[in-house]
């Protein structure tokens, strides 16, 4: 469950949730709208305040199992050049 859904489903304001989690209402608003990713402390506070309903993974879009990129896609996405094969390399 994402933070926005959690807050909406419970009829809370950003300020009310912020008080429960120990976070400022403006930070909650930015996290809820996806403008910034919370740091570890904020994520932990939200996880505890929601009793695990909102997790750190809820703030990231992760590929589905069948969509996992291969090594070449990762290298090109990270702009890491592939190492040339050298003589004597054994696979």
PDB file of N, CA, C and O in Angstrom:
ATOM      1  N   UNK A   1       0.856  -1.172   0.000  1.00  0.00           N
ATOM      2  CA  UNK A   1       0.000   0.000   0.000  1.00  0.00           C
ATOM      3  C   UNK A   1       0.899   1.231   0.000  1.00  0.00           C
ATOM      4  O   UNK A   1       1.881   1.282   0.741  1.00  0.00           O
ATOM      5  N   UNK A   2       0.571   2.219  -0.823  1.00  0.00           N
ATOM      6  CA  UNK A   2       1.403   3.421  -0.806  1.00  0.00           C
ATOM      7  C   UNK A   2       0.900   4.406   0.252  1.00  0.00           C
ATOM      8  O   UNK A   2      -0.208   4.274   0.771  1.00  0.00           O
ATOM      9  N   UNK A   3       1.730   5.382   0.553  1.00  0.00           N
ATOM     10  CA  UNK A   3       1.422   6.338   1.619  1.00  0.00           C
ATOM     11  C   UNK A   3       0.149   7.126   1.319  1.00  0.00           C
ATOM     12  O   UNK A   3      -0.668   7.347   2.213  1.00  0.00           O
ATOM     13  N   UNK A   4      -0.021   7.545   0.084  1.00  0.00           N
ATOM     14  CA  UNK A   4      -1.205   8.316  -0.280  1.00  0.00           C
ATOM     15  C   UNK A   4      -2.485   7.519  -0.015  1.00  0.00           C
ATOM     16  O   UNK A   4      -3.445   8.048   0.544  1.00  0.00           O
ATOM     17  N   UNK A   5      -2.493   6.260  -0.413  1.00  0.00           N
ATOM     18  CA  UNK A   5      -3.668   5.402  -0.181  1.00  0.00           C
ATOM     19  C   UNK A   5      -3.913   5.203   1.306  1.00  0.00           C
ATOM     20  O   UNK A   5      -5.056   5.246   1.762  1.00  0.00           O
ATOM     21  N   UNK A   6      -2.850   4.988   2.060  1.00  0.00           N
ATOM     22  CA  UNK A   6      -2.981   4.782   3.499  1.00  0.00           C
ATOM     23  C   UNK A   6      -3.634   5.996   4.154  1.00  0.00           C
ATOM     24  O   UNK A   6      -4.573   5.855   4.936  1.00  0.00           O
ATOM     25  N   UNK A   7      -3.136   7.183   3.833  1.00  0.00           N
ATOM     26  CA  UNK A   7      -3.664   8.415   4.431  1.00  0.00           C
ATOM     27  C   UNK A   7      -5.114   8.635   4.015  1.00  0.00           C
ATOM     28  O   UNK A   7      -5.959   8.967   4.848  1.00  0.00           O
ATOM     29  N   UNK A   8      -5.404   8.450   2.721  1.00  0.00           N
ATOM     30  CA  UNK A   8      -6.766   8.654   2.214  1.00  0.00           C
ATOM     31  C   UNK A   8      -7.745   7.659   2.829  1.00  0.00           C
ATOM     32  O   UNK A   8      -8.826   8.041   3.276  1.00  0.00           O
ATOM     33  N   UNK A   9      -7.362   6.370   2.852  1.00  0.00           N
ATOM     34  CA  UNK A   9      -8.253   5.327   3.373  1.00  0.00           C
ATOM     35  C   UNK A   9      -8.627   5.551   4.836  1.00  0.00           C
ATOM     36  O   UNK A   9      -9.698   5.137   5.280  1.00  0.00           O
ATOM     37  N   UNK A  10      -7.755   6.196   5.567  1.00  0.00           N
ATOM     38  CA  UNK A  10      -8.014   6.423   6.987  1.00  0.00           C
ATOM     39  C   UNK A  10      -8.557   7.816   7.281  1.00  0.00           C
ATOM     40  O   UNK A  10      -8.777   8.167   8.440  1.00  0.00           O
ATOM     41  N   UNK A  11      -8.772   8.605   6.239  1.00  0.00           N
ATOM     42  CA  UNK A  11      -9.343   9.938   6.404  1.00  0.00           C
ATOM     43  C   UNK A  11      -8.436  10.886   7.174  1.00  0.00           C
ATOM     44  O   UNK A  11      -8.911  11.767   7.891  1.00  0.00           O
ATOM     45  N   UNK A  12      -7.138  10.702   7.024  1.00  0.00           N
ATOM     46  CA  UNK A  12      -6.183  11.545   7.746  1.00  0.00           C
ATOM     47  C   UNK A  12      -5.712  12.701   6.877  1.00  0.00           C
ATOM     48  O   UNK A  12      -5.780  12.642   5.650  1.00  0.00           O
ATOM     49  N   UNK A  13      -5.240  13.737   7.524  1.00  0.00           N
ATOM     50  CA  UNK A  13      -4.555  14.811   6.816  1.00  0.00           C
ATOM     51  C   UNK A  13      -3.057  14.526   6.908  1.00  0.00           C
ATOM     52  O   UNK A  13      -2.624  13.688   7.698  1.00  0.00           O
ATOM     53  N   UNK A  14      -2.277  15.227   6.098  1.00  0.00           N
ATOM     54  CA  UNK A  14      -0.824  15.074   6.170  1.00  0.00           C
ATOM     55  C   UNK A  14      -0.330  15.449   7.568  1.00  0.00           C
ATOM     56  O   UNK A  14       0.587  14.823   8.099  1.00  0.00           O
ATOM     57  N   UNK A  15      -0.940  16.465   8.151  1.00  0.00           N
ATOM     58  CA  UNK A  15      -0.541  16.896   9.492  1.00  0.00           C
ATOM     59  C   UNK A  15      -0.841  15.812  10.536  1.00  0.00           C
ATOM     60  O   UNK A  15      -0.005  15.527  11.392  1.00  0.00           O
ATOM     61  N   UNK A  16      -2.029  15.214  10.463  1.00  0.00           N
ATOM     62  CA  UNK A  16      -2.385  14.161  11.423  1.00  0.00           C
ATOM     63  C   UNK A  16      -1.461  12.962  11.305  1.00  0.00           C
ATOM     64  O   UNK A  16      -0.994  12.428  12.312  1.00  0.00           O
ATOM     65  N   UNK A  17      -1.194  12.536  10.067  1.00  0.00           N
ATOM     66  CA  UNK A  17      -0.286  11.406   9.898  1.00  0.00           C
ATOM     67  C   UNK A  17       1.117  11.789  10.359  1.00  0.00           C
ATOM     68  O   UNK A  17       1.808  10.988  10.990  1.00  0.00           O
ATOM     69  N   UNK A  18       1.532  12.998  10.047  1.00  0.00           N
ATOM     70  CA  UNK A  18       2.847  13.462  10.474  1.00  0.00           C
ATOM     71  C   UNK A  18       3.002  13.413  11.984  1.00  0.00           C
ATOM     72  O   UNK A  18       4.064  13.047  12.488  1.00  0.00           O
ATOM     73  N   UNK A  19       1.958  13.777  12.706  1.00  0.00           N
ATOM     74  CA  UNK A  19       2.009  13.714  14.168  1.00  0.00           C
ATOM     75  C   UNK A  19       2.154  12.271  14.636  1.00  0.00           C
ATOM     76  O   UNK A  19       2.904  11.998  15.572  1.00  0.00           O
ATOM     77  N   UNK A  20       1.446  11.347  13.995  1.00  0.00           N
ATOM     78  CA  UNK A  20       1.539   9.937  14.366  1.00  0.00           C
ATOM     79  C   UNK A  20       2.934   9.372  14.084  1.00  0.00           C
ATOM     80  O   UNK A  20       3.445   8.543  14.837  1.00  0.00           O
ATOM     81  N   UNK A  21       3.535   9.834  12.994  1.00  0.00           N
ATOM     82  CA  UNK A  21       4.822   9.287  12.562  1.00  0.00           C
ATOM     83  C   UNK A  21       6.021  10.101  13.045  1.00  0.00           C
ATOM     84  O   UNK A  21       7.166   9.674  12.896  1.00  0.00           O
ATOM     85  N   UNK A  22       5.757  11.265  13.621  1.00  0.00           N
ATOM     86  CA  UNK A  22       6.861  12.114  14.055  1.00  0.00           C
ATOM     87  C   UNK A  22       7.541  12.831  12.899  1.00  0.00           C
ATOM     88  O   UNK A  22       8.752  13.050  12.919  1.00  0.00           O
ATOM     89  N   UNK A  23       6.752  13.196  11.890  1.00  0.00           N
ATOM     90  CA  UNK A  23       7.260  13.878  10.707  1.00  0.00           C
ATOM     91  C   UNK A  23       6.501  15.177  10.483  1.00  0.00           C
ATOM     92  O   UNK A  23       5.334  15.291  10.858  1.00  0.00           O
ATOM     93  N   UNK A  24       7.153  16.143   9.881  1.00  0.00           N
ATOM     94  CA  UNK A  24       6.492  17.419   9.588  1.00  0.00           C
ATOM     95  C   UNK A  24       5.483  17.220   8.459  1.00  0.00           C
ATOM     96  O   UNK A  24       5.710  16.419   7.552  1.00  0.00           O
ATOM     97  N   UNK A  25       4.379  17.947   8.515  1.00  0.00           N
ATOM     98  CA  UNK A  25       3.323  17.785   7.514  1.00  0.00           C
ATOM     99  C   UNK A  25       3.815  18.060   6.096  1.00  0.00           C
ATOM    100  O   UNK A  25       3.352  17.420   5.152  1.00  0.00           O
ATOM    101  N   UNK A  26       4.743  19.000   5.930  1.00  0.00           N
ATOM    102  CA  UNK A  26       5.240  19.283   4.578  1.00  0.00           C
ATOM    103  C   UNK A  26       6.077  18.123   4.047  1.00  0.00           C
ATOM    104  O   UNK A  26       6.055  17.846   2.847  1.00  0.00           O
ATOM    105  N   UNK A  27       6.810  17.448   4.919  1.00  0.00           N
ATOM    106  CA  UNK A  27       7.571  16.268   4.490  1.00  0.00           C
ATOM    107  C   UNK A  27       6.611  15.148   4.083  1.00  0.00           C
ATOM    108  O   UNK A  27       6.812  14.492   3.061  1.00  0.00           O
ATOM    109  N   UNK A  28       5.574  14.935   4.885  1.00  0.00           N
ATOM    110  CA  UNK A  28       4.580  13.911   4.556  1.00  0.00           C
ATOM    111  C   UNK A  28       3.956  14.213   3.198  1.00  0.00           C
ATOM    112  O   UNK A  28       3.776  13.308   2.383  1.00  0.00           O
ATOM    113  N   UNK A  29       3.630  15.464   2.954  1.00  0.00           N
ATOM    114  CA  UNK A  29       3.035  15.854   1.678  1.00  0.00           C
ATOM    115  C   UNK A  29       3.968  15.543   0.516  1.00  0.00           C
ATOM    116  O   UNK A  29       3.526  15.020  -0.507  1.00  0.00           O
ATOM    117  N   UNK A  30       5.252  15.857   0.660  1.00  0.00           N
ATOM    118  CA  UNK A  30       6.215  15.592  -0.415  1.00  0.00           C
ATOM    119  C   UNK A  30       6.386  14.094  -0.651  1.00  0.00           C
ATOM    120  O   UNK A  30       6.479  13.654  -1.797  1.00  0.00           O
ATOM    121  N   UNK A  31       6.429  13.309   0.426  1.00  0.00           N
ATOM    122  CA  UNK A  31       6.539  11.846   0.287  1.00  0.00           C
ATOM    123  C   UNK A  31       5.283  11.280  -0.368  1.00  0.00           C
ATOM    124  O   UNK A  31       5.364  10.450  -1.273  1.00  0.00           O
ATOM    125  N   UNK A  32       4.118  11.738   0.099  1.00  0.00           N
ATOM    126  CA  UNK A  32       2.838  11.229  -0.397  1.00  0.00           C
ATOM    127  C   UNK A  32       2.675  11.505  -1.889  1.00  0.00           C
ATOM    128  O   UNK A  32       2.153  10.667  -2.624  1.00  0.00           O
ATOM    129  N   UNK A  33       3.115  12.668  -2.333  1.00  0.00           N
ATOM    130  CA  UNK A  33       2.981  13.048  -3.744  1.00  0.00           C
ATOM    131  C   UNK A  33       4.124  12.536  -4.613  1.00  0.00           C
ATOM    132  O   UNK A  33       4.120  12.740  -5.827  1.00  0.00           O
ATOM    133  N   UNK A  34       5.101  11.872  -3.999  1.00  0.00           N
ATOM    134  CA  UNK A  34       6.205  11.309  -4.762  1.00  0.00           C
ATOM    135  C   UNK A  34       7.221  12.324  -5.237  1.00  0.00           C
ATOM    136  O   UNK A  34       7.983  12.051  -6.164  1.00  0.00           O
ATOM    137  N   UNK A  35       7.245  13.494  -4.615  1.00  0.00           N
ATOM    138  CA  UNK A  35       8.194  14.526  -5.027  1.00  0.00           C
ATOM    139  C   UNK A  35       9.602  14.230  -4.540  1.00  0.00           C
ATOM    140  O   UNK A  35      10.579  14.590  -5.196  1.00  0.00           O
ATOM    141  N   UNK A  36       9.705  13.576  -3.393  1.00  0.00           N
ATOM    142  CA  UNK A  36      11.003  13.176  -2.845  1.00  0.00           C
ATOM    143  C   UNK A  36      10.863  11.783  -2.240  1.00  0.00           C
ATOM    144  O   UNK A  36       9.774  11.358  -1.853  1.00  0.00           O
ATOM    145  N   UNK A  37      11.979  11.095  -2.172  1.00  0.00           N
ATOM    146  CA  UNK A  37      12.012   9.784  -1.523  1.00  0.00           C
ATOM    147  C   UNK A  37      12.447  10.006  -0.074  1.00  0.00           C
ATOM    148  O   UNK A  37      13.408  10.733   0.183  1.00  0.00           O
ATOM    149  N   UNK A  38      11.750   9.389   0.860  1.00  0.00           N
ATOM    150  CA  UNK A  38      12.128   9.553   2.265  1.00  0.00           C
ATOM    151  C   UNK A  38      13.438   8.844   2.572  1.00  0.00           C
ATOM    152  O   UNK A  38      13.772   7.832   1.956  1.00  0.00           O
ATOM    153  N   UNK A  39      14.168   9.385   3.525  1.00  0.00           N
ATOM    154  CA  UNK A  39      15.377   8.736   4.000  1.00  0.00           C
ATOM    155  C   UNK A  39      15.021   7.577   4.920  1.00  0.00           C
ATOM    156  O   UNK A  39      13.849   7.315   5.192  1.00  0.00           O
ATOM    157  N   UNK A  40      16.060   6.888   5.393  1.00  0.00           N
ATOM    158  CA  UNK A  40      15.845   5.697   6.206  1.00  0.00           C
ATOM    159  C   UNK A  40      15.044   5.991   7.474  1.00  0.00           C
ATOM    160  O   UNK A  40      14.142   5.230   7.822  1.00  0.00           O
ATOM    161  N   UNK A  41      15.360   7.082   8.166  1.00  0.00           N
ATOM    162  CA  UNK A  41      14.660   7.408   9.414  1.00  0.00           C
ATOM    163  C   UNK A  41      13.176   7.661   9.151  1.00  0.00           C
ATOM    164  O   UNK A  41      12.318   7.152   9.871  1.00  0.00           O
ATOM    165  N   UNK A  42      12.880   8.447   8.120  1.00  0.00           N
ATOM    166  CA  UNK A  42      11.474   8.739   7.803  1.00  0.00           C
ATOM    167  C   UNK A  42      10.740   7.469   7.377  1.00  0.00           C
ATOM    168  O   UNK A  42       9.594   7.248   7.767  1.00  0.00           O
ATOM    169  N   UNK A  43      11.409   6.634   6.572  1.00  0.00           N
ATOM    170  CA  UNK A  43      10.770   5.378   6.145  1.00  0.00           C
ATOM    171  C   UNK A  43      10.456   4.496   7.348  1.00  0.00           C
ATOM    172  O   UNK A  43       9.387   3.892   7.431  1.00  0.00           O
ATOM    173  N   UNK A  44      11.403   4.434   8.271  1.00  0.00           N
ATOM    174  CA  UNK A  44      11.197   3.619   9.473  1.00  0.00           C
ATOM    175  C   UNK A  44      10.029   4.151  10.289  1.00  0.00           C
ATOM    176  O   UNK A  44       9.206   3.375  10.776  1.00  0.00           O
ATOM    177  N   UNK A  45       9.952   5.452  10.439  1.00  0.00           N
ATOM    178  CA  UNK A  45       8.841   6.055  11.201  1.00  0.00           C
ATOM    179  C   UNK A  45       7.498   5.774  10.537  1.00  0.00           C
ATOM    180  O   UNK A  45       6.518   5.479  11.221  1.00  0.00           O
ATOM    181  N   UNK A  46       7.446   5.862   9.212  1.00  0.00           N
ATOM    182  CA  UNK A  46       6.191   5.593   8.511  1.00  0.00           C
ATOM    183  C   UNK A  46       5.826   4.110   8.610  1.00  0.00           C
ATOM    184  O   UNK A  46       4.654   3.769   8.769  1.00  0.00           O
ATOM    185  N   UNK A  47       6.812   3.241   8.517  1.00  0.00           N
ATOM    186  CA  UNK A  47       6.577   1.799   8.639  1.00  0.00           C
ATOM    187  C   UNK A  47       5.988   1.477  10.015  1.00  0.00           C
ATOM    188  O   UNK A  47       5.030   0.712  10.126  1.00  0.00           O
ATOM    189  N   UNK A  48       6.563   2.061  11.045  1.00  0.00           N
ATOM    190  CA  UNK A  48       6.080   1.813  12.408  1.00  0.00           C
ATOM    191  C   UNK A  48       4.687   2.421  12.601  1.00  0.00           C
ATOM    192  O   UNK A  48       3.804   1.774  13.165  1.00  0.00           O
ATOM    193  N   UNK A  49       4.487   3.656  12.138  1.00  0.00           N
ATOM    194  CA  UNK A  49       3.197   4.336  12.310  1.00  0.00           C
ATOM    195  C   UNK A  49       2.067   3.614  11.591  1.00  0.00           C
ATOM    196  O   UNK A  49       0.924   3.630  12.048  1.00  0.00           O
ATOM    197  N   UNK A  50       2.388   2.976  10.458  1.00  0.00           N
ATOM    198  CA  UNK A  50       1.353   2.273   9.684  1.00  0.00           C
ATOM    199  C   UNK A  50       1.293   0.791  10.030  1.00  0.00           C
ATOM    200  O   UNK A  50       0.572   0.026   9.388  1.00  0.00           O
ATOM    201  N   UNK A  51       2.050   0.390  11.042  1.00  0.00           N
ATOM    202  CA  UNK A  51       2.112  -1.023  11.449  1.00  0.00           C
ATOM    203  C   UNK A  51       2.458  -1.932  10.273  1.00  0.00           C
ATOM    204  O   UNK A  51       1.916  -3.028  10.132  1.00  0.00           O
ATOM    205  N   UNK A  52       3.373  -1.452   9.435  1.00  0.00           N
ATOM    206  CA  UNK A  52       3.861  -2.242   8.312  1.00  0.00           C
ATOM    207  C   UNK A  52       3.039  -2.154   7.044  1.00  0.00           C
ATOM    208  O   UNK A  52       3.377  -2.793   6.048  1.00  0.00           O
ATOM    209  N   UNK A  53       1.962  -1.372   7.054  1.00  0.00           N
ATOM    210  CA  UNK A  53       1.127  -1.269   5.847  1.00  0.00           C
ATOM    211  C   UNK A  53       1.864  -0.515   4.731  1.00  0.00           C
ATOM    212  O   UNK A  53       1.674  -0.812   3.552  1.00  0.00           O
ATOM    213  N   UNK A  54       2.696   0.450   5.101  1.00  0.00           N
ATOM    214  CA  UNK A  54       3.509   1.192   4.136  1.00  0.00           C
ATOM    215  C   UNK A  54       4.955   0.772   4.376  1.00  0.00           C
ATOM    216  O   UNK A  54       5.479   0.914   5.481  1.00  0.00           O
ATOM    217  N   UNK A  55       5.589   0.255   3.331  1.00  0.00           N
ATOM    218  CA  UNK A  55       6.960  -0.240   3.460  1.00  0.00           C
ATOM    219  C   UNK A  55       7.916   0.599   2.610  1.00  0.00           C
ATOM    220  O   UNK A  55       7.469   1.343   1.737  1.00  0.00           O
ATOM    221  N   UNK A  56       9.219   0.489   2.852  1.00  0.00           N
ATOM    222  CA  UNK A  56      10.172   1.220   2.011  1.00  0.00           C
ATOM    223  C   UNK A  56      10.013   0.903   0.522  1.00  0.00           C
ATOM    224  O   UNK A  56      10.189   1.790  -0.313  1.00  0.00           O
ATOM    225  N   UNK A  57       9.688  -0.333   0.179  1.00  0.00           N
ATOM    226  CA  UNK A  57       9.514  -0.695  -1.234  1.00  0.00           C
ATOM    227  C   UNK A  57       8.359   0.050  -1.893  1.00  0.00           C
ATOM    228  O   UNK A  57       8.325   0.164  -3.118  1.00  0.00           O
ATOM    229  N   UNK A  58       7.419   0.555  -1.111  1.00  0.00           N
ATOM    230  CA  UNK A  58       6.286   1.273  -1.679  1.00  0.00           C
ATOM    231  C   UNK A  58       6.692   2.607  -2.298  1.00  0.00           C
ATOM    232  O   UNK A  58       5.904   3.224  -3.016  1.00  0.00           O
ATOM    233  N   UNK A  59       7.905   3.052  -2.026  1.00  0.00           N
ATOM    234  CA  UNK A  59       8.372   4.330  -2.558  1.00  0.00           C
ATOM    235  C   UNK A  59       9.184   4.169  -3.838  1.00  0.00           C
ATOM    236  O   UNK A  59       9.667   5.151  -4.400  1.00  0.00           O
ATOM    237  N   UNK A  60       9.333   2.927  -4.296  1.00  0.00           N
ATOM    238  CA  UNK A  60      10.131   2.660  -5.481  1.00  0.00           C
ATOM    239  C   UNK A  60       9.350   1.792  -6.451  1.00  0.00           C
ATOM    240  O   UNK A  60       8.574   0.930  -6.039  1.00  0.00           O
ATOM    241  N   UNK A  61       9.556   2.021  -7.730  1.00  0.00           N
ATOM    242  CA  UNK A  61       8.950   1.190  -8.757  1.00  0.00           C
ATOM    243  C   UNK A  61       9.976   0.121  -9.090  1.00  0.00           C
ATOM    244  O   UNK A  61      11.031   0.414  -9.651  1.00  0.00           O
ATOM    245  N   UNK A  62       9.664  -1.102  -8.744  1.00  0.00           N
ATOM    246  CA  UNK A  62      10.568  -2.213  -8.978  1.00  0.00           C
ATOM    247  C   UNK A  62      10.067  -3.037 -10.149  1.00  0.00           C
ATOM    248  O   UNK A  62       8.858  -3.191 -10.324  1.00  0.00           O
ATOM    249  N   UNK A  63      10.986  -3.573 -10.962  1.00  0.00           N
ATOM    250  CA  UNK A  63      10.537  -4.400 -12.085  1.00  0.00           C
ATOM    251  C   UNK A  63       9.894  -5.677 -11.571  1.00  0.00           C
ATOM    252  O   UNK A  63      10.266  -6.204 -10.523  1.00  0.00           O
ATOM    253  N   UNK A  64       8.932  -6.155 -12.323  1.00  0.00           N
ATOM    254  CA  UNK A  64       8.297  -7.420 -11.992  1.00  0.00           C
ATOM    255  C   UNK A  64       9.284  -8.542 -12.302  1.00  0.00           C
ATOM    256  O   UNK A  64      10.231  -8.352 -13.065  1.00  0.00           O
ATOM    257  N   UNK A  65       9.063  -9.679 -11.724  1.00  0.00           N
ATOM    258  CA  UNK A  65       9.979 -10.811 -11.890  1.00  0.00           C
ATOM    259  C   UNK A  65      10.245 -11.118 -13.361  1.00  0.00           C
ATOM    260  O   UNK A  65      11.388 -11.357 -13.749  1.00  0.00           O
ATOM    261  N   UNK A  66       9.199 -11.113 -14.176  1.00  0.00           N
ATOM    262  CA  UNK A  66       9.365 -11.435 -15.586  1.00  0.00           C
ATOM    263  C   UNK A  66       9.950 -10.287 -16.388  1.00  0.00           C
ATOM    264  O   UNK A  66      10.266 -10.456 -17.566  1.00  0.00           O
ATOM    265  N   UNK A  67      10.100  -9.120 -15.771  1.00  0.00           N
ATOM    266  CA  UNK A  67      10.629  -7.949 -16.463  1.00  0.00           C
ATOM    267  C   UNK A  67      12.073  -7.651 -16.075  1.00  0.00           C
ATOM    268  O   UNK A  67      12.595  -6.594 -16.429  1.00  0.00           O
ATOM    269  N   UNK A  68      12.716  -8.541 -15.368  1.00  0.00           N
ATOM    270  CA  UNK A  68      14.072  -8.284 -14.905  1.00  0.00           C
ATOM    271  C   UNK A  68      14.993  -8.041 -16.100  1.00  0.00           C
ATOM    272  O   UNK A  68      15.018  -8.826 -17.047  1.00  0.00           O
ATOM    273  N   UNK A  69      15.751  -6.941 -16.042  1.00  0.00           N
ATOM    274  CA  UNK A  69      16.650  -6.649 -17.159  1.00  0.00           C
ATOM    275  C   UNK A  69      17.838  -7.601 -17.175  1.00  0.00           C
ATOM    276  O   UNK A  69      18.244  -8.129 -16.140  1.00  0.00           O
ATOM    277  N   UNK A  70      18.383  -7.810 -18.363  1.00  0.00           N
ATOM    278  CA  UNK A  70      19.577  -8.637 -18.437  1.00  0.00           C
ATOM    279  C   UNK A  70      20.809  -7.764 -18.194  1.00  0.00           C
ATOM    280  O   UNK A  70      20.697  -6.543 -18.079  1.00  0.00           O
ATOM    281  N   UNK A  71      21.958  -8.382 -18.118  1.00  0.00           N
ATOM    282  CA  UNK A  71      23.197  -7.678 -17.769  1.00  0.00           C
ATOM    283  C   UNK A  71      23.509  -6.557 -18.757  1.00  0.00           C
ATOM    284  O   UNK A  71      23.967  -5.490 -18.348  1.00  0.00           O
ATOM    285  N   UNK A  72      23.274  -6.777 -20.034  1.00  0.00           N
ATOM    286  CA  UNK A  72      23.557  -5.773 -21.047  1.00  0.00           C
ATOM    287  C   UNK A  72      22.654  -4.547 -20.865  1.00  0.00           C
ATOM    288  O   UNK A  72      23.118  -3.414 -20.990  1.00  0.00           O
ATOM    289  N   UNK A  73      21.373  -4.766 -20.570  1.00  0.00           N
ATOM    290  CA  UNK A  73      20.450  -3.649 -20.336  1.00  0.00           C
ATOM    291  C   UNK A  73      20.876  -2.836 -19.119  1.00  0.00           C
ATOM    292  O   UNK A  73      20.811  -1.607 -19.135  1.00  0.00           O
ATOM    293  N   UNK A  74      21.309  -3.518 -18.069  1.00  0.00           N
ATOM    294  CA  UNK A  74      21.755  -2.824 -16.868  1.00  0.00           C
ATOM    295  C   UNK A  74      23.007  -2.015 -17.165  1.00  0.00           C
ATOM    296  O   UNK A  74      23.108  -0.857 -16.760  1.00  0.00           O
ATOM    297  N   UNK A  75      23.960  -2.613 -17.869  1.00  0.00           N
ATOM    298  CA  UNK A  75      25.203  -1.920 -18.198  1.00  0.00           C
ATOM    299  C   UNK A  75      24.935  -0.674 -19.023  1.00  0.00           C
ATOM    300  O   UNK A  75      25.503   0.383 -18.753  1.00  0.00           O
ATOM    301  N   UNK A  76      24.068  -0.789 -20.032  1.00  0.00           N
ATOM    302  CA  UNK A  76      23.799   0.376 -20.875  1.00  0.00           C
ATOM    303  C   UNK A  76      23.014   1.436 -20.107  1.00  0.00           C
ATOM    304  O   UNK A  76      23.216   2.630 -20.329  1.00  0.00           O
ATOM    305  N   UNK A  77      22.129   1.023 -19.214  1.00  0.00           N
ATOM    306  CA  UNK A  77      21.369   1.986 -18.420  1.00  0.00           C
ATOM    307  C   UNK A  77      22.273   2.741 -17.460  1.00  0.00           C
ATOM    308  O   UNK A  77      22.031   3.911 -17.162  1.00  0.00           O
ATOM    309  N   UNK A  78      23.304   2.079 -16.979  1.00  0.00           N
ATOM    310  CA  UNK A  78      24.238   2.698 -16.048  1.00  0.00           C
ATOM    311  C   UNK A  78      25.429   3.323 -16.758  1.00  0.00           C
ATOM    312  O   UNK A  78      26.322   3.874 -16.115  1.00  0.00           O
ATOM    313  N   UNK A  79      25.441   3.239 -18.078  1.00  0.00           N
ATOM    314  CA  UNK A  79      26.537   3.741 -18.899  1.00  0.00           C
ATOM    315  C   UNK A  79      27.862   3.129 -18.499  1.00  0.00           C
ATOM    316  O   UNK A  79      28.890   3.806 -18.475  1.00  0.00           O
ATOM    317  N   UNK A  80      27.833   1.851 -18.188  1.00  0.00           N
ATOM    318  CA  UNK A  80      29.048   1.121 -17.855  1.00  0.00           C
ATOM    319  C   UNK A  80      29.444   0.341 -19.087  1.00  0.00           C
ATOM    320  O   UNK A  80      28.693  -0.524 -19.538  1.00  0.00           O
ATOM    321  N   UNK A  81      30.623   0.631 -19.647  1.00  0.00           N
ATOM    322  CA  UNK A  81      31.016  -0.113 -20.844  1.00  0.00           C
ATOM    323  C   UNK A  81      31.284  -1.576 -20.516  1.00  0.00           C
ATOM    324  O   UNK A  81      31.787  -1.902 -19.441  1.00  0.00           O
ATOM    325  N   UNK A  82      30.948  -2.435 -21.438  1.00  0.00           N
ATOM    326  CA  UNK A  82      31.228  -3.861 -21.263  1.00  0.00           C
ATOM    327  C   UNK A  82      32.723  -4.072 -21.396  1.00  0.00           C
ATOM    328  O   UNK A  82      33.399  -3.401 -22.177  1.00  0.00           O
ATOM    329  N   UNK A  83      33.216  -5.006 -20.628  1.00  0.00           N
ATOM    330  CA  UNK A  83      34.629  -5.340 -20.736  1.00  0.00           C
ATOM    331  C   UNK A  83      34.833  -6.217 -21.955  1.00  0.00           C
ATOM    332  O   UNK A  83      34.042  -7.128 -22.205  1.00  0.00           O
ATOM    333  N   UNK A  84      35.883  -5.954 -22.715  1.00  0.00           N
ATOM    334  CA  UNK A  84      36.136  -6.797 -23.883  1.00  0.00           C
ATOM    335  C   UNK A  84      36.597  -8.175 -23.423  1.00  0.00           C
ATOM    336  O   UNK A  84      37.287  -8.314 -22.413  1.00  0.00           O
ATOM    337  N   UNK A  85      36.205  -9.178 -24.180  1.00  0.00           N
ATOM    338  CA  UNK A  85      36.667 -10.525 -23.851  1.00  0.00           C
ATOM    339  C   UNK A  85      38.143 -10.596 -24.148  1.00  0.00           C
ATOM    340  O   UNK A  85      38.610 -10.059 -25.152  1.00  0.00           O
ATOM    341  N   UNK A  86      38.878 -11.258 -23.279  1.00  0.00           N
ATOM    342  CA  UNK A  86      40.306 -11.383 -23.451  1.00  0.00           C
ATOM    343  C   UNK A  86      40.667 -12.829 -23.734  1.00  0.00           C
ATOM    344  O   UNK A  86      39.949 -13.758 -23.365  1.00  0.00           O
ATOM    345  N   UNK A  87      41.806 -12.991 -24.402  1.00  0.00           N
ATOM    346  CA  UNK A  87      42.253 -14.343 -24.702  1.00  0.00           C
ATOM    347  C   UNK A  87      42.449 -15.096 -23.408  1.00  0.00           C
ATOM    348  O   UNK A  87      42.931 -14.549 -22.416  1.00  0.00           O
ATOM    349  N   UNK A  88      42.077 -16.331 -23.431  1.00  0.00           N
ATOM    350  CA  UNK A  88      42.273 -17.161 -22.255  1.00  0.00           C
ATOM    351  C   UNK A  88      41.132 -17.089 -21.260  1.00  0.00           C
ATOM    352  O   UNK A  88      41.148 -17.811 -20.264  1.00  0.00           O
ATOM    353  N   UNK A  89      40.129 -16.229 -21.501  1.00  0.00           N
ATOM    354  CA  UNK A  89      38.976 -16.177 -20.600  1.00  0.00           C
ATOM    355  C   UNK A  89      38.199 -17.479 -20.692  1.00  0.00           C
ATOM    356  O   UNK A  89      37.932 -17.983 -21.783  1.00  0.00           O
ATOM    357  N   UNK A  90      37.851 -18.001 -19.568  1.00  0.00           N
ATOM    358  CA  UNK A  90      37.083 -19.222 -19.512  1.00  0.00           C
ATOM    359  C   UNK A  90      35.749 -18.925 -18.872  1.00  0.00           C
ATOM    360  O   UNK A  90      35.679 -18.284 -17.824  1.00  0.00           O
ATOM    361  N   UNK A  91      34.697 -19.389 -19.501  1.00  0.00           N
ATOM    362  CA  UNK A  91      33.371 -19.148 -18.929  1.00  0.00           C
ATOM    363  C   UNK A  91      32.899 -20.331 -18.170  1.00  0.00           C
ATOM    364  O   UNK A  91      31.799 -20.311 -17.617  1.00  0.00           O
TER     365      UNK A  91
END
